[in-house]
Structures are given as structure tokens and as C-alpha cells.
Amino acid sequence: MESEIKEVKSTETLATAIYEEGWCLIEDVVPEDRIEPIKTELTTMGQGETENKPFTRVTNGITNYCASSINYSQSFAEYLAHPRVVDLVGKLFGPHFRVCATSTTNNIPGGSRKEWHGDQPFAGNYAGHIESPYPDVNIMTLTTIWMFSSFSEDNGGTHIRPRSHKLDTNPSYGAKPSFDPYPDEIQVTGPAGSVLLFDSRLWHAGGANKTDEPRISLVARYAPWWMNQNIYIPESIEQKIVNDDHKQRVISYPSMPLEVYEKLPEVAKPLFRHSVRV
Ligand SMILES: O=C(O)CCC(=O)C(=O)O
């Protein structure tokens, strides 16, 4: 029997894809036997937790959004520090980077197509964004979407516009949300266990889920040490200042309790030590 030999792209090739196309995909990051257990945790996390209530959305018994998911499950943490991922992030940001946000994004059955946007600090309809037209900067944050279900066209694989990270704005800066398809958009598909990585400026939108199964994923954003993330910490001075301006939507990522940090695998601790609540 012939076995398929998959090409493993070098870190340089992946970094070039991020710089030029805005995105890349790495397959086989989460081992097959870990996918189902983590997927189960992601669908149930945060439910009934009073403290996390404002940051969790549950539909039909499935958690479809949970901010700072790492505080509820640490089972995926070692993969955030997978050598292929950290080599690439290190190439993009230098040695001192961190994971600045984690969240579940579970695309529920029947869910419609989501709006186009960039991620923080390029999410124009959220507080803490850089004004548009934004300056021509190097990559500032990297969004990663971890597939715990296979992503297909039917279950709403992420829509992206390749090379849109080179533009100086995105539709989240508009007066109204934008859902319309673009002729140059593509839909990213991949097997469970893969990770989609992109410059957070890349225009992207979750797809419509036309199946009867949820599409389970985890989003983690990586940032260099110099990116100020304080605005996303509930009750921070920065968030309070922005809250006084009622025009802006605030997004929060609760920081990490010390006891959670202590449970992290050693390889993942450097990614989260900045966010420990003391
Ligand atoms: O779920 C997806 O496919 C996209 C997620 C997304 O847009 C985001 O987390 O910013």
C-alpha cells in the first residue's frame, strides 16, 4: 500500500506566505487522538460559570463563544507552543512574543455567514483599534484558528481575501457590517488538527454552516511583547477610559488566575505569563 507523504513547508516558506499572501495553513499540529477530547471541552467550557457569564455565549447547549478559553481548559495549551507554530511566530515577531487572547469560535449548525473584519487592533468597530487608514506597518498581531472540526465549504470554513492585509482599512471600519462576497475571496478548508494562521489585518469572515454539526474551533492571537493589550482586561484603567466613550464596543479577555497558570504545561507558560492575575 502506498502511503501519502505530505510536504512539510519550512518556516521561511510559511513566513513568506504570511508576508505576501497574508495567511498560511499548517496541518497535523494536534495529534489525531487528542482532537475529540479537546473538542468536547471546547463545546462545554465556561457554561454556568458566574464569573465568565458576560464573556460566554451558549446556544442549544453548545458554547459558541468563550473569551479567555484557556482559563477553562488547558488541554490545547501545549499545541499553542508546538515547534512549527512557535518557530514561525518567532520568525515574524522575534523571540519575545505571547498569546494575547484565546477564544472559542464554534460555528453553530444553521449559522449564517459572519461579517468581514480584521482582528484587534484592526477591528474598527471595537475599542482599542488603530484608526483607518492605518499606517503601513509590519505585522503586529497574528490570528490563529485551530480546527477541532475539519473546515469545509459546507460547515463554514473561514472566508478570507488573500493580500488584503496590505490594504489600509477593512470593512469593520464602515458604518454598517459587511457580509457581501468578493470575487477574489477564498474559503479556507482543512482537516481537524490543522491551524490557519494569518496577519490580523487580513479581511476574514466565518462562513455559513449549512450542516447539522457545529464547526468547533479555537482562536488564539499572538503578539510581540510591545503590543499593549491592557484595554482588553476587564476593569483595567484603559478599558474604563474607553468605556466613557459610549460610541465604542468593548471586548474583554479576562486575565489568567495564578492556579490556572500553574497547571499549564511548561512549554506553554512563556506564552501566558504576562496575563497572570495576581
Ligand atoms: O470562525 C471563523 O471562521 C472566523 C473567526 C473570526 O472571524 C475571528 O475570531 O475573528
The ligand as an ORCA input file, in Angstrom:
! r2SCAN-3c Opt
* xyz 0 1
  O     -14.725     31.270     12.853
  C     -14.168     31.724     11.851
  O     -14.097     31.106     10.788
  C     -13.582     33.112     11.902
  C     -13.352     33.613     13.298
  C     -13.135     35.083     13.345
  O     -13.508     35.796     12.482
  C     -12.417     35.683     14.468
  O     -12.257     35.050     15.517
  O     -12.012     36.856     14.356
*
